[in-house]
Amino acid sequence: MKKKIFGAAVLILGTGAALAAAAIPAAPITASPEPVSGIIHQAEAYAKADPIAEQGLREATRLCMAKAGFDYTPPNSDMTLDLNAAIGFKRLTLDAAKATGYASTGPQGPREPATDSAEGRLFADPAFTNALSGAPDAVPTTPATGMGTSSGGCRGEAMTKIYGSADNYVLATGIAYNSFFPASLSAAGDSGTAKAIKDWATCMQETPYSSFANPQQAADAGTAAGGQEEFRIAVTDAVCRDKTGFHAALDTVLDKYLTTRMQELAPQIEKVKEIRETAAANATALGGLVAR
């Protein structure tokens, strides 16, 4: 009898799979003397995996696992890159603060299941994990740019079917996602970032939460407090972010470094574009692409 699961809270395929072993060098990036305004949006869009290709990857995995006797649908990974968060200050809007406090700034993506849950027990089953990822002593790892992901079992079969190879998969997902962290690290040390934080802190001096030196301190305190106090801190924080143009200021700083980084990555970006287009076509040809 088949064992059935509709997406355990473990990110098996999708961008996050390649991120687990990510090791992108953080070489300093020089600020461009002629930054392209708004290029941050292009960078964040490039970092996001093609949704059709990713849906095809899930479907290819499902079909392969069905042959192995498991009715398993991998979780849908919809990871997006927030480069403000990469600096240390995930975006927070006033509407989000009013609705959910700091929930929107929490960890993104599926989490590992509890060991005593149905999902946890399934992933503890060697037959299941061998079918999904291959035997532990026989799973190859892709060496692309120092980043790897296991490419055995149904995972590897799906990668090859949709992306052409595991290397292509890693390049078009995990490596693309991580490509801009050197720029964000450089932007974090920019005087414009320091000014944005100072302006926010000055605004907060006029509120009951004057002790916070930066938005991350506010978010940490609000999350720890929970309840209505979290909402009060989050709304106050968001109001000051709006009043001081905090995220717009960070975007402007990031544009300087991302302009340089996008120029450096031009050959990789072109290659990833080709891989994603082919992967999306393969996914479409596979069929069965329905929300799962």
N, C-alpha and C positions, 0 to 999 in steps of 0.2 A: 504494500500500500504506500502511496506517495505521501511524503510529509510536506505540509503546505505552510508557506510563510509569505507575507506580502510586504516585505521590505523591513528587515531587521534594522535596528538603530545603529548599524555599523556601516560606515561608508566603505563599501567594497569596491565599487566602480565609480567613475566620474572623477572630477578634478581632485577631490580630496585624497583619492588613493595614491596619487603621485606625490602629494604634499607631505605625506608621512616621512619620507626620506629626503625631503628637500634640503638642499645645501647650496643656496645661491650666494656666491661671494659678495660681500658688502663693500666693494671698492667705492671710494668717494666719487660722486658725480659733480661735474662743474655746472654751475648755473649758466644758462644760456643768456647772452647779452640781448637776444631778440626772442624772448619767450612767446610761444603761441598761446594766446588767451583761450582758455577752455580746453586745452589739449588733455587735461586730466580726464575729461569724459571719454576721449578716444582711448586713452590708456586703460581705463576701467572697463570699457567695452571689449578691448582686445583680451583682457585677462579672463573674461568669461567664456567658458567652453560653448561650442555650438550646441544649442538645445536639441536640434533634430539628430545630430550625431550621437549625443548622449542618450537620447531616448532609444535610438537604434542599438546602442551598446547594451542597454538594459534588456531590450527585447532579445538580442542575440544571446545574452547570458541566460535569460529565462528559457529559451528554446533548448539550449545546451543542457541546462540543469534538468529539464523535463526528461531528456533522454537518459539521464543518470538516475531518474526515479524521484526527483524532488520538484515539487511545484513551488518554485522560489522566484520572486520578483525582487531584484535589487532595489534599494531605496533611491528615490529621485533626489539627486544632488543638484541644488540650484544655487551654488556658491557664487557670490558676487564680491568684487573687491572694492573696499572703501579705503582709499588711500589716506583719508583723514585718520581713519582708525590705525593705519600703518604708522602714522606719526605718533599715535597714542590717544587720539580723541575721536572715537567713532561718532558719526553724525547723530545728532539728536534734534528733532523738530519739536516745536511747542505742542503740536497736535499729538505726536507720539508720547510726549511726556505726560500730557493730560490723560491719555487713554490707557497707557500701560506703565507709567513710570520709566524705569530704565530697562524694561524688558527688551526693547528694540536694540539696545547696545550690548546685549548678552552674546554668548557664544553662538556661532552660526553652524548649521549643518547637523546631520544625524549624530547621535552619541552612541557609545557602546551600550549594549543591553545589560540589564542586571543578570547576574549569573544564574539566578533561580527563575528567570522568566522563560517563556517558551522560546523566545529568540536566542537567549543565552544558552539554553540547553541544546538548541539546534547547532549553534556555532561551536559547541563543545563536542559535537559528534564528528569523529575523524572521517567517516564516510562522506559527510556533507562537505567538510572543509577540503578534503582531497579532491572531491568533484569540482568544487568551486575554484580552488587555487592550485591544485596539483599536490603531489606528495611532497612533504616538507624537504626531503633530501634531493628532490629533482626539479624544484621550481627555479627557473632561470630568472635573473634580474637584469633589467635594461640598464646599460651603463651611461645613458645619455646625460652629458653635462653634469656628472656627479650626482644625478638624481635617479633613483630607481623605484620600480614597483614590481612585485612578483607578477610573472606573466605565464604561469602554468594553468592547467585546468580550464574550466569554462571562462575564466577571466581572460586568459591569454587567447583562447579561441575567439572570443568576442572582440578583443582589441584588434586582432588580425583581420577579422571579417569586416569590421567597420572602418578602422583607421589604417589598415594595411600592415601595421607592425606595432609592437609594443613601444618601440622608440618613437614612432610617429605619435602614438597616443600620449606619451609622457610630454613630448614637445608641445603638442597642441592643447594640453590641459595644465598639468602641474608646472611646467617650466614657464609657460605663458603667464600663468597666475602669479608666479614669483618674480617675474622679470623686473618689476618696478620697485622692489624693496630697496635696492641701493639708492634710488632717487628719493624715496621717502625718508631714508635715514639721513641723507644729506640735507633734505628740507627741514628735518627736525632740528638741525643746528643752525638754521638761518635766523638772522635777526628779525625777519618778518614774523616768524613763528613765535619768537620770544615776545614781540610786541602784541600779537594777537592774544597770547596768554595773559599778559599784563593788563590789557584793556578789559578782558573778561573779569579778572580778579578785582579790578577797580570797580566794576559794576557790582560785583558781589559784595563789596565793602558796604554797600548801602542796603544790604539785606540781612536777615538773621543768620546767614551762613557766610559770614565774612572771613572765617578761618581757612577756607579752602583756597589753595594756591593755584589750582588748575582744575579743569573740568573732570579729569580722571579721579581726583580726590573726591569731588562731589559725587560722582557716579559710584565710587567704592563705598562712600558713607551712606548714600541712599540705598544701595542694594543691601548693605549690612543691616540698615534700620528696618527696611521692609514696611509694609502697611501704608498708612496715610503719610507718615513721615517721608517715605521714599517718594511719594507723589509730590509732596511739598518741595523737597529738594530738587527733584527733576524739573518741575515747572519753573522754579526760580532759576536754575541752571540754564534751561532752554531760553527763558526770557532774556537773560544776559548774553547768551550766544547770539540771539537775534539782534539785540540792541547794538552790540559791538561788531556785528558782521563777522563773527568768529570763523565760521566755516568758509565764508567767501574769502577771508584773508588767507586761510590755509590753502585754499585752492589756488590763489594767486602765487603763493610761494611755490607750491608744487609744480605749477606750470613752468617755472624757470628750469627746474631740474628734469622734468619729464620731457621737455622739448629736446634737451640734450640726449636723454636716454632713448627716446623714440628714434632719433637719428642713428644712434649706435645700434639699435635693434632692427633697423630697416631690413636687412637680409633675412633675419629670423622671422620677422612679421610677415614677409612675403611668403616664406616657406609654410608658416602656420596657416596662412590664408588658403593656400593650395591644399594642404592636408585636410582642413576643415570642410572645404567645398567637396572634396572627394568623399570624405566620411559622411557628410550629409546625404550625398547621392547614394552611397552604399546603404545607409540607413533607410532611405526612402524605398530603395529597391527591395529591401528585406521584407517590408510590409509589416502589418500588425502593430503599427505605431499608434497605440491608443494609451491614454493616461492609465497608469497602473499604480 
